[in-house]
C-alpha cells in the first residue's frame, strides 16, 4: 500500500483547481467590461503545443463469448429466473450487514427487527428453499421407496410374481412402454451430454484463465513502467512554456509595441487615412483644373472662329437684304422674313464668357509644392515605429532576461525536486518485482490446478457414469428384449435373449435406486450453492448492483461514510466510491481522476510559489513607455491643408460651366437655315438678288461643313467637351464642403495626437497588463494541460477495471455458469430416472421368462 501512497502524492503535483482559474477569468472579463467600449479586446494567448503524453497500450480484453455452450448458460439463467424472479435485495442486504456488524449472536435474532429481516430473507429465498426441500425429500424418500420396492417384489408383489396374465392389448402396452422408455432414455442422454459439456467447459477455460492472468499481470507491469516516463514527460514540458515566455520577453518591443500599436491604430490610422486621401484629392484637383484650362482653350478657339464667320455672314446677308430690289412689293415680304431670322446666325455655347480657373489652378500648384503625402507617410512611419520605440524604452526588461531565466529555471528545479520528493520509481520497481514474484507463485500452482481439475473432471465423469450405467442397462435390455422377443412363445417358453433383456432392465432399475439419491444429493447441493452465487454475486456484479452495496454510506461503521477512501487514505469523508472508480478506470481515465486525489492535496500554494511567480510580474511592472515623440502631422502639413481649403476651388461657378458644356454649337441648324434661305430665294424673281441669296446659303452651308461639323464630330472638340464636363463634375465633388472636410481632418488628427500624448499611459498600462497576462497564460496553459493529462492520459487505470472484469469472467462465466449447467443436466437425469424405473419395471414383465402362465380349457393359449 505504501507504493500506492507515493504514486498518489507524485501524481497530485500537476493538479490545479478550476476555481482559481475561473475567478481569474471572471476578474479579467469584469475588468474588460469596465473599459471603454471603444477599447479593443486583447488578442488571445497563443496556444502552446505540449505534444502527446506517452500512451500505455494494454493487452487485456476482458470480454468473454461462450459460443455454443452459451445457449445452455441462457437456459440455466432462464430456469433460475423462474425459480428466483425477485429483484436483487440491495436494501435488505445493507440492513442485514448493518444489523450484524458487531457479530451474529443467537439472542440477537429474537429482536423484532431481525425477525423481520429473517422473514424478508426467507421470502426472497423462497424458490431455492422450496426446490431444496423437494431435493432433500427426493433424496430421503428414494432409498426408502427402493428398499420397500425390493421387499415388495421379494414377496411376489409389485410385479415380482413370475406370472403374466393374458391381455388383449398386451402388444400395445409393450409398444407403449418400449417407446416411453426409449424417449426417456433419449432425454437422459441429453442431460448427460449437457452435464458433460459443462464439465468439459471448465477444463477448456483453464487456458483462457491463464491467458487472462498473464495479460493482466503484463498490463500492471506496463502501468508501473510507463507511469514514471509519463510523469517525467509532464515535468519536461514545463520547458515549452518557459521557452515561450523567454522568447516573448526577448521580443517585448514587437509584441508589446504591437499590442499598443493595435490598440491605438483604430483612432490614429483613420485620421491619417483621411489626410492621405485629401493629398490625393489635391493632385486630382490640380489635374482637373489643368484639364479644364486646356479644354476651355480648345473650345474657346473653335467658338471664337465660328462666331467671327457667322457674324460676317450675318452682316453680308443684312447688306444684301438692304438692296432696293427688296423694296419691291412682290418680294418685300420674303426679304422681311429672311431679315427676321438673321439673329439665329450665332453661336449657342459661348465659352469665352466663362470665368477663368487660372487663379485657382495657381493656388493649387502652390499648395502642391508641399508634399502632403510625404508628410502623412512620415506620420505613418512615426506611428508604425511604436514597436521600436517600445523596444528602445524597454531595454531594461531585455537586460533582465538572465535574471528572469534564472527565476524560471528555479521554478523548473522546484517542479523536478517536487516530483523527485517521493521514491516513486523505486516503489514501482519494487511493485514490478512483487508482480513478477506473484506471477511466479501463481504459475507454480498451475500443475496443482491441472491436477485438481483432472480429479474434478474424473469425479464428474464418474458421477455421469452412474447415469450412463443405468442407460447401458436400459439400452441393452431394450436391444436384447426386442431382438429376442417371440410373439409365438408363451411367457414360460420365452427365449434366453428375451429373458436377458428383461433382467437387464431390472438391473437398471436396481442401480437407479442405488444411485439416484446420491445424484440428487449432489444436484441439490450444487443447486443451492451455484444458484445463490449466480443470483447473489454474479448478476449483481454484472449490473454493478454489488458496487452500490459496497458504496452504501456508513455501511461499515456509523461514523465512516465511505468504505474505499477510508481503506486507502484513512479519510472516509472523501466522496469516492468503488462504482465511480470502476467507471473511471473502465473509461481508461487516469488514476489521479479515478481516486479523486484533488480532494486530498492542496496544490494551489505550490503553484503560487512556483508557476505563478510574482517576481516575474514585478519585472514587468517596471515597464515605462513614453509615446510623446510620435508626431502624426507636421505643421507644414496642417498649413498645406488650410491653404488647399482657401485655394478658391470652391468659388468656381461650376453650374455655368456645365450649362455651357451642355449647349449646342450654333443657335440653329445651319443646314436647315441654308435650305430655307434657298427656298425663299427661289420665290424671288430671277436676277441679282436671287443669286446673292443663294450665294449666302452656300456660304452658310460651307461654314456648317467646315466649322460646325468638326466641332460636333471631330475628336479634338468632342474630347475637349467631354473632358471639360468630367473635370467640372470632379472639381464640384472634390470642392464640396472642402473647408469642413479639412477642419474634420485636422480635428481627427488633433484627437489622435491628444490620445497618444495624454492617454497613452493608460493604454500602455492596459496593454502591459495584457502582455503580462499572456505570459502568465502560457503557465496557465501548462497547468491546465497537466491537469487534463493527469485526468485522462497519465497512469491510466484500465488494468484495475480489467482485473475486476477478469475475475467476473473467471468466477461467473467459467466456473459458476458451468457448475449450474452441470447440475441442470444432472438434475434432469435424476428426475427422468423415476419414469425410467417405472417403464423398465413394466417392460421387463414382457421380456422375462415366467414360471407360470394362464391355461385355457381348450388347451390353447392365445398371446396375440
LINJOSUL-V874806 format. One record per residue. N is the residue number from 1. PHI is phi in radians with two decimals (NA if undefined). PSI is psi in radians with two decimals (NA if undefined). Layout:
[[N;PHI;PSI] [N;PHI;PSI]]
This chain:
[[1;NA;-0.44] [2;-1.12;-0.70] [3;-1.12;-0.55] [4;-1.16;-0.74] [5;-1.07;-0.78] [6;-1.10;-0.72] [7;-1.08;-0.72] [8;-1.07;-0.80] [9;-1.11;-0.64] [10;-1.22;-0.72] [11;-1.20;-0.43] [12;-1.35;-0.23] [13;-1.12;-0.58] [14;-1.50;0.10] [15;-1.37;2.64] [16;-2.57;2.40] [17;-1.30;2.55] [18;-1.29;-0.34] [19;-1.15;-0.73] [20;-1.12;-0.77] [21;-1.17;-0.65] [22;-1.12;-0.71] [23;-1.09;-0.73] [24;-1.13;-0.71] [25;-1.15;-0.73] [26;-1.11;-0.73] [27;-1.10;-0.73] [28;-1.12;-0.74] [29;-1.12;-0.71] [30;-1.13;-0.71] [31;-1.15;-0.65] [32;-1.14;-0.64] [33;-1.20;-0.50] [34;-1.28;-0.33] [35;-1.26;3.01] [36;-1.12;2.60] [37;-1.10;-0.44] [38;-1.44;-0.12] [39;-1.37;2.35] [40;-1.40;2.43] [41;-1.17;2.53] [42;-1.16;2.63] [43;-1.13;2.59] [44;-1.15;2.72] [45;-1.21;2.35] [46;-1.10;2.20] [47;-1.20;2.44] [48;-1.71;2.58] [49;-1.80;1.84] [50;-1.64;0.06] [51;1.33;-2.80] [52;-2.10;2.38] [53;-1.17;2.35] [54;-0.93;2.11] [55;-1.55;2.52] [56;-1.65;2.34] [57;-1.85;2.08] [58;-1.77;2.49] [59;-1.65;-0.38] [60;-1.27;2.26] [61;-2.02;1.64] [62;-1.39;1.27] [63;-2.51;2.41] [64;-2.27;2.21] [65;-2.04;1.87] [66;-1.19;-0.32] [67;1.42;-2.46] [68;-1.14;-0.61] [69;-1.17;-0.25] [70;-1.10;-0.51] [71;-1.06;-0.74] [72;-1.14;-0.69] [73;-1.07;-0.73] [74;-1.16;-0.63] [75;-1.08;-0.77] [76;-1.14;-0.73] [77;-1.08;-0.70] [78;-1.13;-0.70] [79;-1.12;-0.75] [80;-1.15;-0.57] [81;-1.16;-0.64] [82;-1.14;-0.73] [83;-1.21;-0.71] [84;-2.30;1.46] [85;-1.49;-0.10] [86;-1.23;2.60] [87;-1.25;2.85] [88;-1.09;2.20] [89;-1.45;1.20] [90;-1.04;-0.90] [91;-1.09;-0.65] [92;-1.13;-0.77] [93;-1.14;-0.71] [94;-1.07;-0.77] [95;-1.16;-0.66] [96;-1.11;-0.76] [97;-1.13;-0.78] [98;-1.16;-0.58] [99;-1.28;-0.45] [100;-2.08;0.41] [101;-1.15;-0.47] [102;-1.43;0.00] [103;1.94;2.54] [104;-1.55;2.11] [105;-2.13;2.56] [106;-1.07;-0.77] [107;-1.18;-0.34] [108;-1.21;-0.48] [109;-1.23;-0.23] [110;-1.38;-0.21] [111;-1.20;2.53] [112;-1.02;-0.71] [113;-1.14;-0.61] [114;-1.28;-0.58] [115;-1.11;-0.72] [116;-1.10;-0.75] [117;-1.08;-0.70] [118;-1.12;-0.74] [119;-1.14;-0.69] [120;-1.12;-0.68] [121;-1.15;-0.71] [122;-1.12;-0.68] [123;-1.11;-0.70] [124;-1.17;-0.65] [125;-1.61;0.24] [126;-1.00;-0.77] [127;-1.07;-0.80] [128;-1.17;-0.65] [129;-1.15;-0.73] [130;-1.14;-0.84] [131;-1.11;-0.68] [132;-1.12;-0.70] [133;-1.10;-0.74] [134;-1.09;-0.74] [135;-1.13;-0.74] [136;-1.15;-0.74] [137;-1.05;-0.78] [138;-1.06;-0.75] [139;-1.15;-0.61] [140;-1.39;-0.76] [141;-1.32;-0.52] [142;-1.06;-0.86] [143;-1.15;-0.59] [144;-1.13;-0.81] [145;-1.13;-0.66] [146;-1.11;-0.71] [147;-1.12;-0.79] [148;-1.09;-0.67] [149;-1.10;-0.72] [150;-1.14;-0.79] [151;-1.09;-0.70] [152;-1.12;-0.71] [153;-1.24;-0.58] [154;-1.12;-0.48] [155;-1.54;0.28] [156;1.05;0.58] [157;-2.07;3.09] [158;1.00;0.64] [159;1.49;0.12] [160;-1.42;-0.24] [161;-1.24;2.23] [162;-1.46;1.00] [163;-2.53;2.32] [164;-2.08;2.12] [165;-1.43;2.70] [166;-1.32;2.34] [167;-2.34;2.49] [168;-1.23;-0.56] [169;-1.77;0.55] [170;-1.11;-0.63] [171;-1.21;-0.65] [172;-1.14;-0.74] [173;-1.12;-0.77] [174;-1.08;-0.73] [175;-1.12;-0.70] [176;-1.11;-0.81] [177;-1.15;-0.61] [178;-1.14;-0.84] [179;-1.11;-0.71] [180;-1.13;-0.73] [181;-1.17;-0.65] [182;-1.12;-0.79] [183;-1.09;-0.75] [184;-1.09;-0.72] [185;-1.13;-0.66] [186;-1.09;-0.78] [187;-1.15;-0.61] [188;-1.14;-0.70] [189;-1.06;-0.74] [190;-1.06;-0.74] [191;-1.08;-0.71] [192;-1.11;-0.74] [193;-1.13;-0.70] [194;-1.08;-0.82] [195;-1.13;-0.67] [196;-1.19;-0.69] [197;-1.08;-0.72] [198;-1.14;-0.72] [199;-1.10;-0.73] [200;-1.26;-0.54] [201;-1.10;-0.64] [202;-1.07;-0.78] [203;-1.12;-0.70] [204;-1.19;-0.55] [205;-1.43;-0.09] [206;-1.10;-0.65] [207;-1.12;-0.72] [208;-1.13;-0.61] [209;-1.12;-0.74] [210;-1.11;-0.69] [211;-1.12;-0.74] [212;-1.11;-0.71] [213;-1.10;-0.79] [214;-1.12;-0.79] [215;-1.19;-0.65] [216;-1.16;-0.72] [217;-1.11;-0.71] [218;-1.16;-0.66] [219;-1.16;-0.69] [220;-1.12;-0.66] [221;-1.16;-0.72] [222;-1.06;-0.75] [223;-1.02;-0.81] [224;-1.21;-0.61] [225;-1.38;-0.60] [226;-1.45;-0.46] [227;-1.05;-0.83] [228;-1.05;-0.70] [229;-1.13;-0.66] [230;-1.15;-0.71] [231;-1.16;-0.72] [232;-1.08;-0.64] [233;-1.13;-0.70] [234;-1.09;-0.81] [235;-1.17;-0.61] [236;-1.21;-0.50] [237;-1.28;-0.13] [238;-1.05;-0.52] [239;-1.07;-0.60] [240;-1.07;-0.83] [241;-1.16;-0.71] [242;-1.09;-0.82] [243;-1.10;-0.62] [244;-1.16;-0.70] [245;-1.11;-0.80] [246;-1.09;-0.68] [247;-1.12;-0.74] [248;-1.17;-0.64] [249;-1.18;-0.65] [250;-1.17;-0.48] [251;-1.91;0.68] [252;-1.11;-0.58] [253;-1.07;-1.04] [254;-1.07;-0.64] [255;-1.34;-1.01] [256;-1.17;-0.75] [257;-1.08;-0.66] [258;-1.13;-0.66] [259;-1.14;-0.76] [260;-1.13;-0.78] [261;-1.03;-0.76] [262;-1.11;-0.59] [263;-1.30;-0.59] [264;-1.57;-0.36] [265;-1.18;-0.38] [266;-1.20;-0.35] [267;-1.75;-0.64] [268;-1.40;-0.89] [269;-1.08;-0.75] [270;-1.05;-0.66] [271;-1.17;-0.72] [272;-1.20;-0.60] [273;-1.09;-0.72] [274;-1.16;-0.67] [275;-1.12;-0.71] [276;-1.16;-0.66] [277;-1.15;-0.62] [278;-1.15;-0.63] [279;-1.07;-0.71] [280;-1.13;-0.64] [281;-1.12;-0.60] [282;-1.07;-0.82] [283;-1.13;-0.70] [284;-1.12;-0.68] [285;-1.11;-0.74] [286;-1.06;-0.82] [287;-1.09;-0.73] [288;-1.13;-0.74] [289;-1.11;-0.71] [290;-1.12;-0.70] [291;-1.13;-0.68] [292;-1.11;-0.79] [293;-1.08;-0.81] [294;-1.12;-0.84] [295;-1.12;-0.69] [296;-1.12;-0.69] [297;-1.08;-0.78] [298;-1.08;-0.83] [299;-1.21;-0.66] [300;-1.13;-0.65] [301;-1.07;-0.84] [302;-1.15;-0.78] [303;-1.22;-0.58] [304;-1.14;-0.78] [305;-1.14;-0.71] [306;-1.16;-0.69] [307;-1.07;-0.71] [308;-1.15;-0.75] [309;-1.12;-0.81] [310;-1.17;-0.62] [311;-1.13;-0.75] [312;-1.12;-0.72] [313;-1.19;-0.64] [314;-1.13;-0.73] [315;-1.14;-0.76] [316;-1.13;-0.72] [317;-1.18;-0.61] [318;-1.14;-0.67] [319;-1.13;-0.72] [320;-1.09;-0.72] [321;-1.23;-0.18] [322;-1.49;0.02] [323;-1.10;2.48] [324;-1.05;-0.38] [325;-1.10;-0.45] [326;-1.30;-0.14] [327;-1.49;-0.16] [328;-1.08;2.38] [329;-1.04;-0.48] [330;-1.30;-0.51] [331;-2.00;-0.04] [332;-1.12;-0.63] [333;-1.09;-0.73] [334;-1.14;-0.74] [335;-1.11;-0.70] [336;-1.12;-0.67] [337;-1.12;-0.73] [338;-1.18;-0.67] [339;-1.12;-0.55] [340;-1.26;-0.31] [341;-1.71;0.04] [342;-1.13;-0.52] [343;-1.15;-0.28] [344;-1.35;-0.24] [345;-1.45;1.39] [346;-2.77;2.98] [347;-1.51;2.62] [348;-1.61;-0.93] [349;-1.59;1.91] [350;-1.86;1.64] [351;-1.32;-0.20] [352;-1.29;-0.29] [353;-1.51;-0.15] [354;-1.29;2.54] [355;-1.18;2.62] [356;-1.40;2.48] [357;-1.79;0.22] [358;-1.10;-0.69] [359;-1.11;-0.79] [360;-1.13;-0.70] [361;-1.12;-0.69] [362;-1.11;-0.73] [363;-1.11;-0.74] [364;-1.14;-0.70] [365;-1.09;-0.65] [366;-1.15;-0.70] [367;-1.10;-0.71] [368;-1.28;-0.16] [369;-1.12;-0.43] [370;-1.65;2.12] [371;-1.40;1.62] [372;-1.14;-0.62] [373;-1.06;-0.74] [374;-1.13;-0.68] [375;-1.14;-0.74] [376;-1.14;-0.69] [377;-1.09;-0.60] [378;-1.11;-0.65] [379;-1.13;-0.75] [380;-1.01;-0.86] [381;-1.08;-0.71] [382;-1.11;-0.71] [383;-1.28;-0.71] [384;-1.22;-0.25] [385;-1.46;0.16] [386;-0.98;-0.78] [387;-1.00;-0.75] [388;-1.17;-0.66] [389;-1.09;-0.74] [390;-1.14;-0.68] [391;-1.08;-0.72] [392;-1.16;-0.62] [393;-1.53;-0.06] [394;-2.05;0.49] [395;-1.10;-0.45] [396;-1.15;-0.53] [397;-1.22;-0.78] [398;-1.12;-0.67] [399;-1.17;-0.38] [400;-1.52;0.05] [401;-1.02;-0.73] [402;-1.02;-0.68] [403;-1.19;-0.72] [404;-1.13;-0.73] [405;-1.06;-0.66] [406;-1.10;-0.70] [407;-1.06;-0.84] [408;-1.15;-0.67] [409;-1.10;-0.64] [410;-1.11;-0.70] [411;-1.06;-0.80] [412;-1.06;-0.68] [413;-1.15;-0.65] [414;-1.15;-0.68] [415;-1.13;-0.79] [416;-1.13;-0.71] [417;-1.17;-0.60] [418;-1.17;-0.69] [419;-1.20;-0.44] [420;-1.62;0.03] [421;-1.14;-0.54] [422;-1.91;2.38] [423;-1.32;1.08] [424;-1.20;-0.78] [425;-1.07;-0.79] [426;-1.13;-0.63] [427;-1.17;-0.72] [428;-1.20;-0.58] [429;-1.10;-0.77] [430;-1.10;-0.65] [431;-1.14;-0.69] [432;-1.12;-0.71] [433;-1.08;-0.72] [434;-1.07;-0.72] [435;-1.13;-0.75] [436;-1.09;-0.76] [437;-1.15;-0.72] [438;-1.10;-0.71] [439;-1.13;-0.68] [440;-1.11;-0.72] [441;-1.12;-0.71] [442;-1.13;-0.77] [443;-1.15;-0.47] [444;-1.18;-0.38] [445;-1.53;-0.10] [446;-1.01;-0.80] [447;-1.05;-0.71] [448;-1.16;-0.68] [449;-1.11;-0.73] [450;-1.09;-0.71] [451;-1.17;-0.77] [452;-1.10;-0.74] [453;-1.10;-0.63] [454;-1.12;-0.79] [455;-1.11;-0.69] [456;-1.07;-0.77] [457;-1.08;-0.75] [458;-1.09;-0.74] [459;-1.08;-0.79] [460;-1.13;-0.70] [461;-1.12;-0.67] [462;-1.10;-0.71] [463;-1.09;-0.76] [464;-1.17;-0.51] [465;-1.15;-0.49] [466;-1.04;-0.78] [467;-1.21;-0.69] [468;-1.10;-0.62] [469;-1.07;-0.80] [470;-1.08;-0.74] [471;-1.07;-0.66] [472;-1.11;-0.77] [473;-1.11;-0.70] [474;-1.14;-0.79] [475;-1.18;-0.78] [476;-1.12;-0.69] [477;-1.10;-0.71] [478;-1.14;-0.73] [479;-1.13;-0.87] [480;-1.16;-0.74] [481;-1.17;-0.71] [482;-1.24;-0.74] [483;-1.24;-0.62] [484;-1.58;-0.02] [485;-1.33;2.33] [486;-2.18;2.09] [487;-1.14;-0.49] [488;-1.42;-0.31] [489;-1.38;2.54] [490;-1.45;2.83] [491;-0.94;-0.51] [492;-1.52;-0.22] [493;-2.01;0.32] [494;-1.12;2.62] [495;-1.27;2.95] [496;-1.13;-0.69] [497;-1.12;-0.76] [498;-1.12;-0.74] [499;-1.13;-0.61] [500;-1.15;-0.70] [501;-1.05;-0.76] [502;-1.11;-0.72] [503;-1.13;-0.65] [504;-1.13;-0.68] [505;-1.11;-0.71] [506;-1.23;-0.56] [507;-1.12;-0.69] [508;-1.09;-0.65] [509;-1.13;-0.72] [510;-1.12;-0.80] [511;-1.17;-0.53] [512;-1.09;-0.78] [513;-1.13;-0.56] [514;-1.28;-0.71] [515;-1.66;-0.49] [516;-1.10;-0.62] [517;-1.26;-0.55] [518;-1.19;-0.77] [519;-1.09;-0.72] [520;-1.15;-0.60] [521;-1.10;-0.73] [522;-1.12;-0.78] [523;-1.09;-0.77] [524;-1.12;-0.77] [525;-1.11;-0.82] [526;-1.16;-0.61] [527;-1.14;-0.82] [528;-1.10;-0.78] [529;-1.30;-0.96] [530;-1.14;-0.70] [531;-1.14;-0.76] [532;-1.20;-0.64] [533;-1.11;-0.71] [534;-1.10;-0.82] [535;-1.36;-0.56] [536;-1.70;-0.32] [537;-2.13;-0.95] [538;-1.25;-0.86] [539;-1.09;-0.82] [540;-1.09;-0.54] [541;-1.27;-0.60] [542;-1.21;-0.71] [543;-1.69;0.22] [544;1.10;0.33] [545;-1.21;-0.48] [546;-1.14;-0.60] [547;-1.12;-0.61] [548;-1.12;-0.57] [549;-1.20;-0.83] [550;-1.13;-0.58] [551;-1.53;0.10] [552;-1.10;2.21] [553;-1.05;2.46] [554;1.03;0.54] [555;-1.29;-0.77] [556;-1.37;-0.73] [557;-2.58;2.46] [558;-1.05;-0.41] [559;-1.73;-0.06] [560;-2.03;2.01] [561;-1.26;-0.98] [562;-2.01;2.44] [563;-1.33;-0.83] [564;-1.14;-0.91] [565;-1.14;-0.49] [566;-1.16;-0.60] [567;-1.35;-0.69] [568;-1.45;-0.75] [569;-2.09;0.07] [570;0.98;0.57] [571;-2.41;1.52] [572;-1.24;-0.10] [573;-1.49;-0.14] [574;-1.21;2.35] [575;-1.39;1.21] [576;-2.21;2.19] [577;-2.13;2.80] [578;-1.16;-0.64] [579;-1.13;-0.77] [580;-1.15;-0.68] [581;-1.13;-0.73] [582;-1.10;-0.74] [583;-1.10;-0.76] [584;-1.12;-0.74] [585;-1.21;-0.60] [586;-1.10;-0.60] [587;-1.44;0.09] [588;1.12;0.66] [589;-1.40;2.99] [590;-1.29;2.72] [591;-1.13;-0.51] [592;-1.08;-0.77] [593;-1.30;-0.67] [594;-1.15;-0.67] [595;-1.56;0.00] [596;0.92;0.90] [597;-1.25;-0.25] [598;-1.15;-0.35] [599;-1.40;-0.17] [600;-1.76;-0.56] [601;-2.16;2.29] [602;-1.64;1.84] [603;-1.64;-0.15] [604;-1.03;-0.75] [605;-1.09;-0.69] [606;-1.15;-0.74] [607;-1.18;-0.69] [608;-1.12;-0.56] [609;-1.44;-0.34] [610;-2.05;-1.36] [611;-1.13;-0.83] [612;-1.51;1.26] [613;-1.42;2.17] [614;-1.33;-0.39] [615;-1.10;-0.61] [616;-1.13;-0.69] [617;-1.13;-0.65] [618;-1.13;-0.64] [619;-1.08;-0.73] [620;-1.33;-0.37] [621;-1.16;-0.33] [622;-1.44;0.06] [623;-1.22;2.18] [624;-2.28;2.07] [625;-2.15;2.22] [626;-2.00;2.10] [627;-1.88;0.31] [628;-1.18;-0.36] [629;-1.32;-0.15] [630;-1.35;2.17] [631;-2.09;2.11] [632;-1.48;-0.66] [633;-2.55;2.11] [634;-1.20;2.91] [635;-1.11;-0.60] [636;-1.07;-0.68] [637;-1.15;-0.70] [638;-1.11;-0.80] [639;-1.08;-0.63] [640;-1.10;-0.75] [641;-1.13;-0.73] [642;-1.14;-0.75] [643;-1.09;-0.65] [644;-1.15;-0.68] [645;-1.13;-0.51] [646;-1.75;0.28] [647;-1.31;-0.15] [648;1.56;0.06] [649;-1.09;-0.60] [650;-1.34;-0.16] [651;-1.64;-0.04] [652;-1.25;2.44] [653;-1.44;1.49] [654;-1.22;-0.52] [655;-1.17;-0.66] [656;-1.12;-0.74] [657;-1.04;-0.84] [658;-1.14;-0.64] [659;-1.13;-0.80] [660;-1.16;-0.65] [661;-1.17;-0.47] [662;-1.53;-0.13] [663;-1.38;2.80] [664;-1.35;3.10] [665;-1.32;-0.90] [666;-1.99;2.88] [667;-1.25;-0.47] [668;-2.45;2.79] [669;-1.26;1.97] [670;-1.14;-0.55] [671;-1.13;-0.78] [672;-1.14;-0.70] [673;-1.07;-0.79] [674;-1.17;-0.63] [675;-1.14;-0.76] [676;-1.13;-0.66] [677;-1.11;-0.71] [678;-1.15;-0.66] [679;-1.14;-0.67] [680;-1.22;-0.59] [681;-1.15;-0.61] [682;-1.16;-0.39] [683;-1.37;-0.21] [684;-1.56;2.78] [685;-1.14;2.64] [686;-1.13;2.43] [687;2.81;-2.88] [688;-1.16;-0.62] [689;-1.16;-0.70] [690;-1.11;-0.82] [691;-1.12;-0.63] [692;-1.16;-0.74] [693;-1.14;-0.70] [694;-1.14;-0.59] [695;-1.13;-0.70] [696;-1.11;-0.69] [697;-1.09;-0.71] [698;-1.15;-0.63] [699;-1.18;-0.73] [700;-1.09;-0.70] [701;-1.13;-0.64] [702;-1.17;-0.68] [703;-1.10;-0.69] [704;-1.11;-0.74] [705;-1.25;-0.64] [706;-1.56;-0.46] [707;-2.13;-0.82] [708;-1.21;-0.85] [709;-1.03;-0.78] [710;-1.06;-0.66] [711;-1.21;-0.41] [712;-1.60;-0.49] [713;-2.14;-0.40] [714;-1.16;2.44] [715;-1.05;-0.58] [716;-1.05;-0.86] [717;-1.37;-0.64] [718;-1.09;-0.78] [719;-1.15;-0.68] [720;-1.11;-0.76] [721;-1.13;-0.75] [722;-1.16;-0.74] [723;-1.11;-0.69] [724;-1.09;-0.78] [725;-1.11;-0.86] [726;-1.11;-0.73] [727;-1.15;-0.71] [728;-1.11;-0.76] [729;-1.11;-0.70] [730;-1.11;-0.76] [731;-1.13;-0.66] [732;-1.09;-0.71] [733;-1.19;-0.78] [734;-1.19;-0.59] [735;-1.56;-0.03] [736;-1.15;2.09] [737;0.92;0.67] [738;-1.04;-0.78] [739;-1.07;-0.65] [740;-1.14;-0.73] [741;-1.08;-0.79] [742;-1.11;-0.72] [743;-1.08;-0.72] [744;-1.13;-0.70] [745;-1.09;-0.84] [746;-1.13;-0.61] [747;-1.17;-0.74] [748;-1.11;-0.72] [749;-1.18;-0.68] [750;-1.09;-0.71] [751;-1.13;-0.73] [752;-1.13;-0.75] [753;-1.17;-0.61] [754;-1.14;-0.69] [755;-1.07;-0.78] [756;-1.18;-0.70] [757;-1.32;-0.75] [758;-1.82;-0.56] [759;-1.86;0.03] [760;-1.11;-0.57] [761;-1.06;-0.69] [762;-1.14;-0.77] [763;-1.10;-0.75] [764;-1.07;-0.74] [765;-1.12;-0.77] [766;-1.11;-0.80] [767;-1.24;-0.57] [768;-1.12;-0.70] [769;-1.11;-0.75] [770;-1.12;-0.66] [771;-1.12;-0.73] [772;-1.11;-0.73] [773;-1.13;-0.58] [774;-1.16;-0.65] [775;-1.15;-0.78] [776;-1.15;-0.53] [777;-1.08;-0.52] [778;-1.12;-0.70] [779;-1.22;-0.60] [780;-1.13;-0.70] [781;-1.03;-0.72] [782;-1.11;-0.81] [783;-1.17;-0.67] [784;-1.14;-0.71] [785;-1.12;-0.69] [786;-1.08;-0.78] [787;-1.12;-0.80] [788;-1.10;-0.68] [789;-1.16;-0.74] [790;-1.12;-0.54] [791;-1.26;-0.71] [792;-2.19;-0.19] [793;-2.19;-0.47] [794;-1.66;2.32] [795;0.94;0.91] [796;-1.11;2.20] [797;-1.70;0.54] [798;-0.98;-0.61] [799;-1.01;-0.52] [800;-1.18;-0.84] [801;-1.16;-0.55] [802;-1.13;-0.64] [803;-1.11;-0.78] [804;-1.09;-0.79] [805;-1.15;-0.66] [806;-1.15;-0.71] [807;-1.09;-0.69] [808;-1.11;-0.75] [809;-1.10;-0.83] [810;-1.17;-0.86] [811;-1.24;-0.76] [812;-1.62;-0.94] [813;-1.28;-0.71] [814;-1.39;-0.78] [815;-1.74;-1.06] [816;-1.11;-0.79] [817;-1.08;-0.68] [818;-1.19;-0.74] [819;-1.09;-0.78] [820;-1.13;-0.67] [821;-1.17;-0.62] [822;-1.10;-0.89] [823;-1.21;-0.43] [824;-1.14;-0.82] [825;-1.19;-0.75] [826;-1.18;-0.65] [827;-1.12;-0.68] [828;-1.08;-0.67] [829;-1.11;-0.74] [830;-1.09;-0.74] [831;-1.13;-0.71] [832;-1.30;-0.29] [833;-1.19;-0.42] [834;-1.15;-0.94] [835;-1.12;-0.49] [836;-1.11;-0.73] [837;-1.06;-0.78] [838;-1.13;-0.88] [839;-1.16;-0.65] [840;-1.14;-0.73] [841;-1.10;-0.77] [842;-1.15;-0.73] [843;-1.28;-0.54] [844;-1.06;-0.49] [845;-1.09;-0.48] [846;-1.55;-0.18] [847;-1.92;-0.47] [848;-1.35;2.66] [849;-1.41;2.19] [850;-1.51;2.73] [851;-1.45;-0.57] [852;-2.31;2.88] [853;-2.59;2.88] [854;-1.30;2.37] [855;-2.05;2.27] [856;-1.72;2.78] [857;-1.15;-0.61] [858;-1.39;0.08] [859;1.35;0.12] [860;-1.91;2.47] [861;-2.01;2.21] [862;-1.98;2.03] [863;-2.01;0.25] [864;-1.65;NA]]
